[in-house]
């Protein structure tokens, strides 16, 4: 059975929520809530997402709609408790637009390598034998741009996923460690056949 198209408009959802939810808890300002995802804060085409899914009795009303990009929409909770949606959105708040996915990639890096990108970069900076304090920072800026040629998007995705971004961070760190002859903690150069 096909369900009807969502009739609640983006404007109706914003008008409803901007008087009920403090934007300080979100990754978006209400003035840009029609163009930026409420979870990640990225400027994207937004989709109307049911807080309580239609399949669980959720209504087509402004009180049951939030605006998410397709990437966040795919990750959103599908449960009958409306608080869960707001807990989820607020848990991912970032202070600056455009930083959400980089932060998620750093978390992915920590999960994989049991250390942070910052810790690894500081280790290299502290152990590197260089006469210029800005040499490593300049190298990071230049190398990161170059590394994007060694990554691609997964079929059907118009973006680099968090594992790919974490991999690019690791490639950068390995390149710097090699260049400055620094042994990384937990670096294992043996791989299964």
HUNOR-V557616 format. One record per residue. N is the residue number from 1. PHI is phi in radians with two decimals (* if undefined). OMEGA is omega in whole degrees, 0 to 359 (999 if undefined). D_LAST is the distance of its C-alpha to the last C-alpha in whole Angstrom. Layout:
n-><N N>
phi-><PHI PHI>
omega-><OMEGA OMEGA>
d_last-><D_LAST D_LAST>
This chain:
n-><1 2 3 4 5 6 7 8 9 10 11 12 13 14 15 16 17 18 19 20 21 22 23 24 25 26 27 28 29 30 31 32 33 34 35 36 37 38 39 40 41 42 43 44 45 46 47 48 49 50 51 52 53 54 55 56 57 58 59 60 61 62 63 64 65 66 67 68 69 70 71 72 73 74 75 76 77 78 79 80 81 82 83 84 85 86 87 88 89 90 91 92 93 94 95 96 97 98 99 100 101 102 103 104 105 106 107 108 109 110 111 112 113 114 115 116 117 118 119 120 121 122 123 124 125 126 127 128 129 130 131 132 133 134 135 136 137 138 139 140 141 142 143 144 145 146 147 148 149 150 151 152 153 154 155 156 157 158 159 160 161 162 163 164 165 166 167 168 169 170 171 172 173 174 175 176 177 178 179 180 181 182 183 184 185 186 187 188 189 190 191 192 193>
phi-><* -1.38 -1.66 -1.25 -1.14 -1.15 -1.67 -1.08 -1.51 -1.02 -1.07 -1.09 -1.13 -1.11 -1.01 -1.20 -1.39 -1.15 -1.64 -2.06 -2.17 -1.26 -1.11 -1.11 -1.60 -2.00 -1.61 -2.46 -1.52 -1.04 -1.15 -2.13 -1.20 -1.57 -2.28 -2.12 -1.02 -1.25 -1.60 -1.62 1.37 -1.36 -1.33 -2.61 -1.21 -1.71 -2.03 -1.43 -2.01 -1.29 -1.10 -1.81 -1.00 -0.95 -1.17 -1.88 1.64 -1.14 -1.59 -1.59 -2.55 -0.97 -1.25 -2.06 -2.20 -2.16 -1.93 -2.30 -1.28 -1.09 -1.14 -1.26 -1.01 -1.15 -1.62 -1.14 -1.24 -2.04 -2.33 -1.55 -1.73 -1.13 -1.11 -1.06 -1.04 -1.21 -1.05 -1.13 -1.07 -1.19 -1.14 -1.83 -0.97 -2.16 -1.37 -2.29 -1.05 1.42 -1.87 -0.95 -1.25 -1.15 -1.12 -1.11 -1.17 -1.14 -1.12 -1.10 -1.03 -1.05 -1.10 -1.36 -1.82 1.03 -2.70 -1.73 -1.01 -1.05 -1.08 -1.13 -1.16 -1.15 -1.04 -1.09 -1.06 -1.23 -1.68 -1.22 -1.70 -2.38 -1.49 -1.87 -1.13 -1.63 -1.02 -1.19 -1.05 -1.13 -1.12 -1.07 -1.02 -1.24 -1.22 -1.08 -1.05 -1.15 -1.18 -1.06 -1.24 -1.75 -2.37 -2.47 -1.47 -1.28 -0.87 1.54 -1.79 -1.59 -2.58 -1.41 -1.30 -1.13 -1.15 -1.18 -1.10 -1.08 -1.09 -1.13 -1.04 -1.15 -1.06 -1.08 -1.12 -1.10 -1.10 -1.15 -1.07 -1.15 -1.11 -1.76 0.98 -1.97 -1.48 -1.41 -1.16 1.21 -1.32 -2.06 -1.59 -1.80 -2.23 -1.13 -1.30>
omega-><179 176 181 176 179 181 178 182 176 181 179 179 179 181 180 189 184 176 185 182 179 182 177 179 186 176 184 172 180 180 180 184 178 182 181 180 183 178 187 179 180 177 186 166 185 176 176 185 178 176 169 184 177 182 177 177 179 183 172 180 180 181 181 183 167 183 183 171 183 180 178 178 181 181 188 180 178 182 184 179 184 179 183 180 182 175 181 181 183 181 184 181 174 184 184 176 175 182 187 186 174 178 178 178 177 176 177 178 179 181 183 190 177 175 181 175 181 179 179 179 177 177 179 180 181 184 182 176 180 182 183 180 181 184 182 178 178 179 179 181 182 183 182 177 181 185 182 177 181 179 176 177 176 182 178 178 179 185 172 180 186 178 178 178 177 177 177 176 181 178 178 182 178 180 180 180 179 181 181 176 180 176 180 174 176 180 181 183 176 183 179 178 999>
d_last-><49 49 50 52 51 51 54 54 54 52 55 56 53 53 57 56 54 55 58 56 53 53 50 50 47 45 43 46 50 52 53 50 49 49 47 44 42 44 40 38 41 40 42 41 43 44 43 46 44 46 46 47 45 47 46 47 50 50 53 53 55 54 54 51 49 47 45 41 39 37 34 36 38 34 34 37 38 40 42 46 47 48 47 43 43 45 43 40 41 43 40 38 41 40 43 42 42 38 36 35 32 31 32 30 27 28 28 24 23 25 23 20 20 23 25 28 27 31 30 27 29 32 30 29 33 34 32 32 35 37 41 41 40 40 37 34 36 36 33 31 34 33 29 29 31 28 25 26 26 22 22 24 25 24 26 29 29 31 30 27 26 25 22 22 24 23 20 22 24 21 20 24 24 21 23 26 25 23 27 29 26 26 23 23 23 20 18 14 12 9 6 4 0>
